[in-house]
Amino acid sequence: MLHSNNILPIITKPTRIINYTATLIDHIYTNNTNQMISGIATIDISDHLPTFCIADISVQKQKSERLFRDYRQFDSELYLQDIKAIDWNTIFSKSNDLNEIAAKTISTLQLNVNKHAPRKKNISK
């Protein structure tokens, strides 16, 4: 199935060698074998030989939009007041499902954090 999708092994020799058998059990697969060096290190630190792959690829850094929290106007006292003002009974009493309660708790806290330390865009170059 891998071969039919052009995904090929680049380690093709045994990687576990003991007195009575040699098997290839440590695999590296790729769909791009161009400009690639791979092999097996003949170091007997365990019953498996280490495999390696060095790929010569160029990585193009793209501009990406990143979000960060702006804490410049953060007031911990106001934040704690808002946390204390949350009616936790309404969150806990509406369901017996722990996953639902946890999701609602996280959502409620997230809204409070967003209010006091909003996310802002930072464009990296």
N, C-alpha and C positions, 0 to 999 in steps of 0.2 A: 504494500500500500504506500509506504514512504517513497519507494523507488518510482512508482507510477506518478507521483506528484513532484518528481525531480528533487527529492530530499535524499541526499546520499551520505553514506558513512565516510568519514575521513580517517578513522582509525580502523585498520583492516587486519591487524596482526594480534595475536593473543596478548592479553594484558594481565592474566592470572596464570602464572606458571608454577606448578608444583612438581614433585618427583614423577608422578605418573600421568599427568594431564596438563594441557595448555588450552585455555579458553579465552575467547574475546568477550569480556563481560563489562568493560568500561567503554562507553560509546560517546562519540560526538558526531552529530548529524548537521548538515547544512544544505541550503539550496543554492549556495554560491561558493564554488571551490576556486574561483579566480583569485590570484594574489593572496594565497593562504598557505601557511606552513603549519603542518601538524605532525605529531609524532608521539612516540612513547619513550619516556626517560627510563633508562636501564639502571634504576636505583632500587636496590632490594630492601627498602625500609619496611615493607609489609608484603603480604602475599599478592598484592595488586601493584602493577607498575603504573606510575603516574602518566597520564595523558596530557597533551597540551595542544593548543591551537592559537596561532598568531595570525590575525587577520589585518591586512593592510587596507583599511577603509578610511575614507575621508568623512568627517562629521561636519556638516554645515550647521553652524549655529544660527538659529532662526530667532527673529524677534518674537517674543512671547509675552503675553499679558499675564502678569502675576498679581495676585491679590495679597495685601498685607493688612494687618490690623494697625490702625492709627491710635496709639495710646497717648498722644500729645494732650488731649483734652480729658483724659480718663480721670475720674474722681472716684476713688475707692469707697468713700462714704456714701455717695449717691448710688453707686453700684450695689453696695450691701443693703441700703434701704430698699431698693427695688427687689432684691432677693428676699428680704424679710417680708415684703408686702405680698409675695405670691401666696395665693390660697392653695396650699399643697393638698388639702383635703379634697378639693374638687378633682385634682389629678388622680389621687389614690383611690377615691371612692367610685369612680366611674367604671372601673373594670377590675377583674380579678386576674387578667392576663398580664404576667410580668413583663413580657416583651412590649406590650402596648403601653404599660405604665412607664417603662424605661424610655421608650421612644418619645412619649409626651413630656417626660421630665427633661430629656436632652433638648427637645424642641423649645421648651419654655426657657431653659437656661440660655440656649443659643440666641433667642430673641433678645434677652437681657444683655448678653455680651455684645450683640450687634448694635444695640442702642448706645452703649457706653464706649465701645471701641469699634467703630464701623470699619468695614473692609474698604480699602481703596485700591485703585489700580496703579501698578508700577510696571512700566514697559521696559523690559531689559533689552539690551542691544547685543 
